[in-house]
Every structure is written in structure tokens, then in C-alpha cells.
Amino acid sequence: MSKTDGKCPTALVTGARRGIGRSICVSLARRGFDIVLTDVVNDEHAATTCALVRDEGQQALFIQSDLGDVAAHASVVEQALRLNGSIECLVNNAGIGSPSRGDLLDVAPQAFDSVLGVNLRGTFFMTQAVARHMASTASNAPRSIVTVSSVSAEMASPERAEYCLSKSALPMMTRLFALRLAAANVGVFEVRPGIIRTPMTAGVAQKYEARFREGLVPAGRWGESDEVAQAVATLADGSLPFATGSVINVDGGLSIPAF
């Protein structure tokens, strides 16, 4: 992506210090974005992601932030704007899994509130905060909001109900913001990863390896974080300018109904 008015476009990526978030940061940097990355922890993983972005010749700014702390969102946006004066892309990647897997009848209110507080409430209000900026400004560069959800937006896993419920509302959120921001020329998209090899899935790797052999995923393998990142970057850089509201599945055919 070329510079506009002598500066690079800025992408704000939540949940970005490792895994899919890291891959998204690097992919966007390769396409010419400066990166503002947020995460709840500031550690060596965050430093590594910043270094990888800078290796691509782009600026990186890390902001330690808990997505579930809605009151802090305005400060995150304000800090992000200090980098280049605008935000051309928001990638909603941050999220948490169910605290434990178990019987649907045993889901506790605390677990429910915790997961939806980050994955849905936090994502909605961060999107709102950035959308207000985008709706009130003009830009010659492509602008986008990309939400990384999950195949669990449609595929039910009764042993992690709160996670599925939190993801199932994100498609509607995408459609709502797509309608609201279409006139401002902001593309709003959803990317649905399937079973992706990340630190979050490491604990259940053996289970999924067995399921792959049983044919769970038509492609017969793990998805990789770089494959999710490529989809996000393609949506973010304006390559699909008339496709606002669209959903891209990155799941090796997992979500295709078949019998």
C-alpha cells in the first residue's frame, strides 16, 4: 500500500502479541501499514512482534490494554492516533476461550460474563470507538474494520457454550457496522478461522490430531496463523472495495455442511 500525504496508513490490532495476532501484524506491515498493537500483557512476545514489524520497515507501537476494560478504549484510540494522526484499519483479534470445557448445564455466571465481556462487549465498544473516528474523518487510503471471529459463530460446541455465544453475535456486529459505515467508505468484514495452530490450541493438539485423522477437517490438517493473516490483510488493504459485510472462512472446509 502506498503512503498517503507522506505517511503510512495505521492499523490497530488487538490481541496482537503472539499467535494469529502476531501474524496479522506482520502481514499488514508487509503491505505498508504502521502497526499499533495491543494486548493485556507486555512481555517478550510483545517485544518480538514489534521487532518483526520493524524488520518490515514499518513503525510499531505497543499499548498494554485489557479489551474488557471498556473505559480504557478512548485512551487506546487516543494513543494510537499519536502515531500518524489517523487509524485506517482496526483488526479485532483479541479474545479469550472458555475458562474450562464442561457440561452446558454447569456454565457459571462468572465464566459467562468474563468471556462475553471480552469477546463481545469489549469488541463491540472498541469497534464503536474506532468507528467514531473513521466516521468523523475523511481519508484517501482504504479504510477497514476486520473482526476475527471463529467457526464457532455458527458451529455449536456444547462443552464451551459461553465462547460460542460470544462469537455468534459478531456476525451481526459486522453487518451493523458495515451498514453504518458504508457511506463513509469503510469496509467492515469478518474472518472466521477454523482449527488453527496457535498457543491457544496447543493444549488440545493431540485431540485435534486424532480428529483430523477421522476426517473432521476436509483439508486434513491444521490451519496456520499466516493463512488467517493473509485473509485479514487482503480485506484491510482495499483489495475487495465493494464487499463490505462479507465473511471469509479460513477453515479448510470445516464449516461446509456435508453428509
C-alpha positions as CSV (number, residue, x, y, z in Angstrom):
1,M,0.0,0.0,0.0
2,S,1.3,3.4,-0.9
3,K,1.8,6.3,1.5
4,T,-0.9,9.0,1.7
5,D,0.2,12.5,2.4
6,G,3.7,11.2,3.1
7,K,2.7,8.9,5.9
8,C,1.8,5.2,6.1
9,P,-1.7,4.0,7.0
10,T,-2.1,2.8,10.6
11,A,-3.6,-0.5,11.6
12,L,-4.7,-1.0,15.2
13,V,-4.6,-4.8,16.1
14,T,-6.0,-6.1,19.4
15,G,-4.7,-9.2,21.0
16,A,-1.5,-8.9,18.9
17,R,1.5,-10.1,20.9
18,R,1.6,-13.7,19.6
19,G,-0.3,-16.3,17.6
20,I,-2.8,-15.1,15.0
21,G,-2.4,-11.5,16.2
22,R,1.4,-11.6,15.5
23,S,0.9,-13.0,12.0
24,I,-1.7,-10.3,11.3
25,C,0.7,-7.5,12.4
26,V,3.5,-8.9,10.1
27,S,1.2,-9.4,7.1
28,L,-0.2,-5.8,7.5
29,A,3.3,-4.4,7.9
30,R,4.4,-6.1,4.6
31,R,1.5,-4.3,2.9
32,G,2.7,-1.0,4.2
33,F,0.8,-0.4,7.4
34,D,2.4,1.0,10.6
35,I,1.1,-1.1,13.5
36,V,-0.4,-0.2,16.8
37,L,-0.7,-3.5,18.7
38,T,-2.5,-4.1,22.0
39,D,-2.5,-6.9,24.5
40,V,-3.3,-7.5,28.1
41,V,0.3,-8.5,28.8
42,N,3.5,-6.6,27.9
43,D,6.3,-9.3,27.7
44,E,8.9,-10.7,25.4
45,H,6.2,-11.9,23.0
46,A,5.0,-8.3,22.5
47,A,8.6,-7.1,22.0
48,T,9.2,-9.8,19.4
49,T,6.1,-8.8,17.5
50,C,7.2,-5.2,17.5
51,A,10.6,-6.2,16.3
52,L,9.1,-8.2,13.4
53,V,7.0,-5.3,12.3
54,R,10.1,-3.0,12.4
55,D,12.0,-5.6,10.4
56,E,9.5,-5.0,7.6
57,G,10.4,-1.3,7.6
58,Q,7.2,-0.1,9.5
59,Q,6.6,1.6,12.8
60,A,5.3,-0.4,15.8
61,L,3.7,0.9,18.9
62,F,2.6,-1.4,21.7
63,I,-0.2,-0.4,24.1
64,Q,-0.8,-2.6,27.1
65,S,-4.6,-2.8,27.4
66,D,-7.4,-5.2,28.5
67,L,-10.1,-5.3,25.9
68,G,-12.6,-6.0,28.5
69,D,-11.9,-2.6,30.2
70,V,-14.3,-0.5,28.0
71,A,-13.5,2.7,30.0
72,A,-9.9,2.5,28.7
73,H,-10.8,2.3,25.0
74,A,-10.8,6.0,24.4
75,S,-7.3,6.2,25.8
76,V,-6.1,3.4,23.5
77,V,-7.6,5.2,20.4
78,E,-6.0,8.5,21.5
79,Q,-2.6,6.9,21.9
80,A,-2.9,5.1,18.5
81,L,-3.7,8.4,16.8
82,R,-0.5,9.9,18.1
83,L,1.5,7.6,15.8
84,N,0.3,9.0,12.4
85,G,-2.8,11.1,13.2
86,S,-5.3,8.6,11.9
87,I,-6.4,4.9,12.0
88,E,-7.1,3.3,8.7
89,C,-7.7,-0.2,9.9
90,L,-8.9,-1.9,13.0
91,V,-8.4,-5.6,13.4
92,N,-10.5,-7.1,16.3
93,N,-8.4,-10.1,17.1
94,A,-8.3,-10.2,20.9
95,G,-10.4,-12.8,22.6
96,I,-10.5,-15.4,25.3
97,G,-11.6,-19.0,25.5
98,S,-13.9,-20.7,27.9
99,P,-12.2,-21.0,31.3
100,S,-12.9,-24.7,31.2
101,R,-14.8,-27.1,29.0
102,G,-17.7,-29.0,30.5
103,D,-21.4,-29.6,30.7
104,L,-23.6,-26.9,29.3
105,L,-25.7,-27.3,32.4
106,D,-22.8,-26.3,34.6
107,V,-21.8,-23.0,33.0
108,A,-21.3,-20.4,35.7
109,P,-22.4,-16.8,35.5
110,Q,-18.9,-15.6,36.3
111,A,-17.4,-17.6,33.3
112,F,-20.3,-16.4,31.1
113,D,-19.7,-12.7,32.0
114,S,-16.0,-12.9,31.7
115,V,-16.0,-14.4,28.2
116,L,-18.7,-12.2,26.8
117,G,-17.2,-9.2,28.5
118,V,-14.1,-9.5,26.4
119,N,-15.2,-11.3,23.2
120,L,-18.4,-9.4,22.6
121,R,-18.8,-6.4,24.8
122,G,-15.1,-5.4,24.5
123,T,-15.0,-6.0,20.8
124,F,-18.2,-4.0,20.2
125,F,-17.1,-0.9,22.1
126,M,-13.6,-0.9,20.7
127,T,-15.2,-1.0,17.2
128,Q,-17.5,1.8,18.2
129,A,-14.6,3.9,19.4
130,V,-12.6,3.5,16.2
131,A,-15.7,3.8,14.0
132,R,-16.5,7.2,15.6
133,H,-13.0,8.4,14.5
134,M,-13.5,6.9,11.0
135,A,-17.0,8.4,10.6
136,S,-15.8,11.9,11.5
137,T,-12.8,12.0,9.2
138,A,-12.0,11.5,5.6
139,S,-9.2,9.5,4.0
140,N,-7.7,8.9,0.6
141,A,-6.5,5.5,1.8
142,P,-8.7,2.4,2.1
143,R,-10.2,2.0,5.5
144,S,-11.5,-1.1,7.1
145,I,-12.6,-2.9,10.2
146,V,-11.9,-6.7,10.3
147,T,-13.2,-8.9,13.1
148,V,-11.5,-12.2,13.6
149,S,-14.3,-14.4,15.0
150,S,-14.4,-18.2,14.7
151,V,-16.3,-21.1,13.1
152,S,-17.9,-21.2,16.5
153,A,-20.0,-18.3,15.3
154,E,-22.2,-20.9,13.7
155,M,-20.9,-24.3,14.7
156,A,-22.1,-25.4,18.2
157,S,-19.8,-26.8,20.9
158,P,-21.9,-27.5,23.9
159,E,-18.9,-28.0,26.1
160,R,-17.8,-24.4,25.7
161,A,-21.1,-22.6,25.5
162,E,-20.0,-19.1,26.6
163,Y,-17.4,-19.0,23.9
164,C,-19.8,-20.0,21.2
165,L,-22.3,-17.4,22.3
166,S,-19.7,-14.7,22.4
167,K,-18.7,-15.4,18.8
168,S,-22.2,-15.9,17.5
169,A,-23.0,-12.2,17.9
170,L,-20.0,-11.0,16.0
171,P,-21.5,-11.6,12.5
172,M,-24.4,-9.3,13.4
173,M,-22.0,-6.7,14.8
174,T,-20.2,-6.9,11.4
175,R,-23.3,-6.3,9.5
176,L,-24.5,-3.5,11.7
177,F,-21.2,-1.6,11.4
178,A,-21.0,-2.4,7.6
179,L,-24.3,-0.6,7.2
180,R,-23.4,2.3,9.4
181,L,-20.0,3.0,7.8
182,A,-20.7,2.2,4.2
183,A,-21.3,5.8,3.3
184,A,-18.0,6.7,4.9
185,N,-16.3,4.3,2.6
186,V,-15.2,2.0,5.4
187,G,-15.3,-1.7,4.6
188,V,-16.3,-3.9,7.5
189,F,-15.6,-7.6,7.4
190,E,-15.5,-10.9,9.4
191,V,-12.8,-13.6,9.1
192,R,-13.8,-17.0,10.6
193,P,-10.8,-19.2,11.4
194,G,-11.3,-22.9,12.0
195,I,-8.8,-25.1,13.9
196,I,-5.6,-23.0,13.8
197,R,-2.2,-24.0,15.2
198,T,-1.6,-21.4,17.9
199,P,-0.5,-21.2,21.6
200,M,-4.2,-21.2,22.5
201,T,-4.8,-24.6,20.8
202,A,-1.6,-26.2,22.0
203,G,-3.3,-27.8,25.0
204,V,-5.7,-29.7,22.8
205,A,-3.4,-30.5,20.0
206,Q,-3.5,-34.3,20.4
207,K,-7.3,-34.3,20.4
208,Y,-7.4,-32.4,17.1
209,E,-4.7,-34.5,15.5
210,A,-6.9,-37.6,16.1
211,R,-10.0,-35.8,14.8
212,F,-8.1,-34.8,11.6
213,R,-7.4,-38.5,11.0
214,E,-11.1,-39.1,11.4
215,G,-11.9,-36.5,8.7
216,L,-13.1,-33.6,10.9
217,V,-11.4,-31.1,8.5
218,P,-11.8,-31.8,4.8
219,A,-8.4,-30.3,4.2
220,G,-7.0,-32.9,6.7
221,R,-4.7,-30.5,8.6
222,W,-4.2,-27.6,10.9
223,G,-4.7,-24.1,9.7
224,E,-1.8,-21.8,10.2
225,S,-1.9,-18.3,11.6
226,D,-0.3,-16.9,8.5
227,E,-3.3,-18.1,6.4
228,V,-5.7,-16.2,8.7
229,A,-3.4,-13.2,8.4
230,Q,-3.3,-13.3,4.6
231,A,-7.1,-13.1,4.6
232,V,-7.2,-10.2,7.0
233,A,-4.5,-8.2,5.1
234,T,-6.4,-8.7,1.8
235,L,-9.5,-7.2,3.3
236,A,-7.6,-4.5,5.1
237,D,-5.7,-3.1,2.1
238,G,-8.7,-2.3,-0.1
239,S,-8.4,-5.3,-2.4
240,L,-12.1,-6.0,-2.1
241,P,-13.6,-2.5,-2.1
242,F,-17.2,-3.4,-2.8
243,A,-17.5,-6.3,-0.5
244,T,-18.4,-4.7,2.8
245,G,-20.2,-7.0,5.2
246,S,-18.6,-10.1,3.8
247,V,-17.4,-13.2,5.7
248,I,-14.3,-15.1,4.8
249,N,-14.0,-18.6,6.2
250,V,-10.4,-19.8,6.8
251,D,-11.1,-23.3,8.0
252,G,-10.2,-25.9,5.4
253,G,-13.8,-26.7,4.6
254,L,-14.7,-27.4,8.3
255,S,-17.9,-25.3,8.3
256,I,-19.3,-26.6,5.0
257,P,-22.4,-28.6,5.6
258,A,-21.9,-32.1,4.2
259,F,-23.4,-35.6,4.6
